[in-house]
Structures are given as structure tokens and as C-alpha cells.
Amino acid sequence: MVYVYLVFEKKDYFFGSIAAIYDHLSAEQVGAGYHTLWNVRWKETSVILRPGLL
């Protein structure tokens, strides 16, 4: 699951994949292109799950 929070719009989105983000939002809205997110080293990225969020 991929969580996207748009700071300026104050909106939360949940997607099943990185590609699904760009089916709904533009790269300008996200602030990064598909390949940029694809190349992130996810194993080195922190993940915070909050109870009740999912």
C-alpha cells in the first residue's frame, strides 16, 4: 500500500501501487515522477502505521 498526502490540498490518498498514483494524480500534484518514486530505496525508508488508519 502506498500512502500519499498532498500538503497544500490537505488530502490523503491510498493506492495499491506506485503506478496507481498516476492514474489518479499528476506528477505535478505528487511532486515527483513515476520513475523517481520507483527508484526510491524502499527498504531504507521508514514506514509509520497508525492504529485505526487502515
N, C-alpha and C positions, 0 to 999 in steps of 0.2 A: 504494500500500500504506500502511496506517495501522497504526502500532505503538502498543500500549497496554501500559504497565507499571503494575500495581497495587502500590503501595508497601507497603501494610500486609499484603497477601496474598502479596507477593513472587512474582507470577506475570506471565508475558509472554504477550501475545496479538498476533496479526497478523490484520488484516482487509482486505478488498478495497475497502471504502468506509466512510464515516462511519456510514451507515445500518446497516451490518452489525454495527457495535459494539453497537448497541442491540437487535439480535436475540439477542445472547448475554449482554450485561451490562446492569444497570440504570443509570439516571442517577446514583443514589446511589453505586454502585460506581465509576463513572467519575469522579464529582466535578463533572460538567458535563452539561447537557442537550444534545440533538441540535442545536438552533438555535445554541447558544453555540459549539459546535465548528464548525458550518457557517460562521459569521460570522468565524472567525479568518482573518487575512490570511496565507494560506499562503506567498505569495511573500516575505514578510518574516520567515518562520520558518526557523530553522536546521534542517538535516537532517544527521544523522550516520549514515553507513553503516559498519558494522564488517565487515571481511573474515571470511567464514565464517559470518556471522549468517544470511544468506539462503541 
